[in-house]
Amino acid sequence: CGSCGVLACGEGAACVGLCVFSDSSVQKDTVLLPTAYHRAGIHEYWLIDARKRELDFRILVWQPGGYVPQPRRGGWIHSPVFNCRFSLQRRMIDEYWNYELRMSANPAS
């Protein structure tokens, strides 16, 4: 099954939802939870699909009509909640996948 969780940023409502989905949780993680999280006002929804050869990492940002994916630039995705950018990498180590979430300050505009 997939794994999901929410992160509270200070007082009040949660600000980030994160789901790593599996074959049995695709409907829940890509349709049901985003709808529920959006209604709850969760600012960002991070979605990770590691089932295929190509790792799919997305940061979706709350907009009035629904979540909108952040663009990927040079392998990085900006998070408005954390005001920095993230990249998720994986590599095989001793027959097991090793995942690394990298964070970087946004370059000056």
C-alpha positions as a Markdown table, in Angstrom:
| # | Residue | x | y | z |
|---|---|---|---|---|
| 1 | Cys | 0.0 | 0.0 | 0.0 |
| 2 | Gly | 1.0 | 3.6 | -0.4 |
| 3 | Ser | 2.2 | 5.9 | 2.4 |
| 4 | Cys | 0.8 | 9.3 | 3.1 |
| 5 | Gly | 1.1 | 11.9 | 5.7 |
| 6 | Val | 0.7 | 15.6 | 6.4 |
| 7 | Leu | 3.0 | 18.2 | 7.9 |
| 8 | Ala | 1.8 | 21.0 | 10.1 |
| 9 | Cys | 3.7 | 24.3 | 9.7 |
| 10 | Gly | 3.3 | 26.1 | 13.0 |
| 11 | Glu | -0.2 | 26.7 | 14.4 |
| 12 | Gly | -3.3 | 26.0 | 12.5 |
| 13 | Ala | -4.0 | 23.7 | 9.5 |
| 14 | Ala | -1.5 | 21.3 | 7.9 |
| 15 | Cys | 0.5 | 22.9 | 5.1 |
| 16 | Val | 2.0 | 19.9 | 3.1 |
| 17 | Gly | 0.6 | 16.5 | 2.3 |
| 18 | Leu | 2.9 | 13.8 | 0.9 |
| 19 | Cys | 2.0 | 10.5 | -0.7 |
| 20 | Val | 4.2 | 7.7 | -2.0 |
| 21 | Phe | 1.8 | 5.5 | -3.9 |
| 22 | Ser | 1.7 | 1.9 | -4.9 |
| 23 | Asp | -0.4 | -0.1 | -7.4 |
| 24 | Ser | -3.1 | -0.6 | -4.8 |
| 25 | Ser | -3.3 | 3.1 | -3.8 |
| 26 | Val | -3.2 | 5.0 | -7.1 |
| 27 | Gln | -6.9 | 6.0 | -7.0 |
| 28 | Lys | -6.7 | 7.1 | -3.4 |
| 29 | Asp | -3.5 | 9.0 | -3.8 |
| 30 | Thr | -4.1 | 10.7 | -7.1 |
| 31 | Val | -7.9 | 11.4 | -6.9 |
| 32 | Leu | -9.4 | 11.0 | -3.4 |
| 33 | Leu | -6.7 | 12.5 | -1.2 |
| 34 | Pro | -5.9 | 15.5 | -3.4 |
| 35 | Thr | -9.6 | 16.4 | -3.4 |
| 36 | Ala | -9.8 | 16.0 | 0.4 |
| 37 | Tyr | -6.5 | 17.9 | 1.0 |
| 38 | His | -7.6 | 20.7 | -1.3 |
| 39 | Arg | -10.9 | 21.1 | 0.5 |
| 40 | Ala | -9.0 | 21.2 | 3.8 |
| 41 | Gly | -6.8 | 24.0 | 2.5 |
| 42 | Ile | -3.5 | 22.1 | 2.5 |
| 43 | His | -1.1 | 24.4 | 0.6 |
| 44 | Glu | 1.0 | 21.8 | -1.1 |
| 45 | Tyr | 0.6 | 18.1 | -2.1 |
| 46 | Trp | 3.8 | 16.2 | -2.8 |
| 47 | Leu | 3.3 | 13.1 | -4.9 |
| 48 | Ile | 5.9 | 10.4 | -5.5 |
| 49 | Asp | 5.5 | 7.4 | -7.8 |
| 50 | Ala | 8.5 | 5.1 | -7.6 |
| 51 | Arg | 6.9 | 2.1 | -9.3 |
| 52 | Lys | 8.5 | 2.5 | -12.7 |
| 53 | Arg | 12.0 | 2.9 | -14.0 |
| 54 | Glu | 11.6 | 6.7 | -14.1 |
| 55 | Leu | 11.0 | 8.2 | -10.6 |
| 56 | Asp | 8.0 | 10.7 | -10.7 |
| 57 | Phe | 8.2 | 13.4 | -8.1 |
| 58 | Arg | 5.8 | 16.3 | -8.2 |
| 59 | Ile | 4.9 | 19.3 | -6.0 |
| 60 | Leu | 1.3 | 20.4 | -6.5 |
| 61 | Val | 0.3 | 23.8 | -5.2 |
| 62 | Trp | -3.1 | 24.8 | -4.0 |
| 63 | Gln | -5.1 | 27.1 | -6.3 |
| 64 | Pro | -8.8 | 27.9 | -6.0 |
| 65 | Gly | -9.8 | 25.5 | -8.8 |
| 66 | Gly | -7.5 | 22.6 | -7.6 |
| 67 | Tyr | -3.9 | 21.7 | -7.3 |
| 68 | Val | -1.5 | 22.8 | -10.0 |
| 69 | Pro | 1.9 | 21.2 | -10.6 |
| 70 | Gln | 5.0 | 23.3 | -10.0 |
| 71 | Pro | 7.3 | 23.4 | -13.1 |
| 72 | Arg | 10.6 | 21.4 | -12.9 |
| 73 | Arg | 13.7 | 23.5 | -13.8 |
| 74 | Gly | 17.0 | 21.7 | -14.1 |
| 75 | Gly | 15.7 | 18.8 | -12.1 |
| 76 | Trp | 14.5 | 21.0 | -9.3 |
| 77 | Ile | 11.0 | 21.9 | -8.2 |
| 78 | His | 10.2 | 25.0 | -6.1 |
| 79 | Ser | 8.2 | 24.7 | -3.0 |
| 80 | Pro | 6.4 | 28.0 | -2.0 |
| 81 | Val | 5.7 | 26.6 | 1.5 |
| 82 | Phe | 9.4 | 26.1 | 2.3 |
| 83 | Asn | 10.6 | 28.9 | -0.1 |
| 84 | Cys | 13.3 | 26.6 | -1.5 |
| 85 | Arg | 13.6 | 24.0 | -4.2 |
| 86 | Phe | 13.7 | 20.2 | -4.0 |
| 87 | Ser | 15.0 | 17.3 | -6.0 |
| 88 | Leu | 14.4 | 13.6 | -5.3 |
| 89 | Gln | 17.0 | 11.2 | -6.5 |
| 90 | Arg | 17.4 | 7.5 | -6.2 |
| 91 | Arg | 20.1 | 4.9 | -6.8 |
| 92 | Met | 20.6 | 1.2 | -6.3 |
| 93 | Ile | 22.9 | 0.3 | -3.4 |
| 94 | Asp | 23.4 | -3.4 | -2.5 |
| 95 | Glu | 20.2 | -4.4 | -4.4 |
| 96 | Tyr | 18.1 | -1.8 | -2.5 |
| 97 | Trp | 16.9 | 1.6 | -3.7 |
| 98 | Asn | 18.4 | 4.5 | -1.8 |
| 99 | Tyr | 16.3 | 7.7 | -2.0 |
| 100 | Glu | 17.8 | 11.2 | -1.3 |
| 101 | Leu | 15.6 | 14.3 | -1.0 |
| 102 | Arg | 17.9 | 17.3 | -1.8 |
| 103 | Met | 17.1 | 20.9 | -0.8 |
| 104 | Ser | 18.6 | 24.0 | -2.2 |
| 105 | Ala | 18.0 | 27.7 | -1.7 |
| 106 | Asn | 16.3 | 29.3 | -4.7 |
| 107 | Pro | 18.8 | 31.4 | -6.8 |
| 108 | Ala | 18.4 | 35.1 | -6.4 |
| 109 | Ser | 16.0 | 36.6 | -9.0 |
